[in-house]
Amino acid sequence: MGKILIVYCSMTGNTETIAKMVEEGIIEGGSEVVRKDVLEVDANEILDYEAVILGSYTWGEGEIPDEFLDYYDEINGLDFTGKKFAVFSSGDTSYDNFCGAVDILENRIEVNGGQIVLKSIKIEQYPNEDDEVRCKEFGKRFVESI
Ligand SMILES: Cc1cc2nc3c(=O)[nH]c(=O)nc-3n(C[C@H](O)[C@H](O)[C@H](O)COP(=O)(O)O)c2cc1C
């Protein structure tokens, strides 16, 4: 099994914490993982991986934030055929479109021919103890799904 790539963005650290928990779950699940901030990753790098997890907080009115937008544009049109994906977001339920970034990212993956193999997780702000279990489980289940 090849390494799994996690690409995430985080302004105040919530999504980064989730990404680290997902990473732990992947390692517990027996796979290797590379976790990168979206600002440090080259768009074409995604083509080197068969399994990728994208994570973003949600901004505006259910949108992906600017720092993820460049990456989102750059991966547009890349061929994701045969690649397996899952998505997570941190958000705030006081907004109308809770964790809307998930839908936007899942849509891009599917338009590019990628396969979503695991239901997304949407976390309220900073992950609490229950969320930590969910995040690690998400990582483990992703390993089982690929
Ligand atoms: C201006 C602004 C707009 C936001 N819009 C949404 C939104 O539409 N939906 C949502 O679920 N959360 C929204 N949020 C909440 C953030 O996604 C949430 O605070 C998240 O935990 C931040 O993650 P981070 O710590 O990784 O930056 C918004 C926050 C701000 C400041």
The ligand as a Gaussian input file, in Angstrom:
#p B3LYP/6-31G(d) Opt

LIG

0 1
 C      -15.919000      35.070000       8.643000
 C      -16.182000      33.628000       8.998000
 C      -17.077000      32.894000       8.221000
 C      -17.355000      31.555000       8.536000
 N      -18.284000      30.872000       7.783000
 C      -18.614000      29.601000       8.131000
 C      -19.597000      28.876000       7.384000
 O      -20.198000      29.345000       6.423000
 N      -19.874000      27.597000       7.784000
 C      -19.272000      27.006000       8.841000
 O      -19.581000      25.855000       9.138000
 N      -18.313000      27.675000       9.570000
 C      -17.981000      28.941000       9.240000
 N      -17.022000      29.638000       9.966000
 C      -16.416000      28.975000      11.154000
 C      -15.046000      28.362000      10.928000
 O      -15.048000      27.418000       9.881000
 C      -14.613000      27.655000      12.222000
 O      -14.346000      28.636000      13.198000
 C      -13.425000      26.740000      12.077000
 O      -13.308000      25.942000      13.247000
 C      -12.093000      27.466000      11.851000
 O      -11.104000      26.477000      11.612000
 P       -9.531000      26.729000      11.793000
 O       -9.266000      26.872000      13.281000
 O       -8.896000      25.511000      11.234000
 O       -9.160000      27.980000      11.046000
 C      -16.723000      30.950000       9.650000
 C      -15.808000      31.700000      10.418000
 C      -15.534000      33.010000      10.106000
 C      -14.572000      33.799000      10.965000

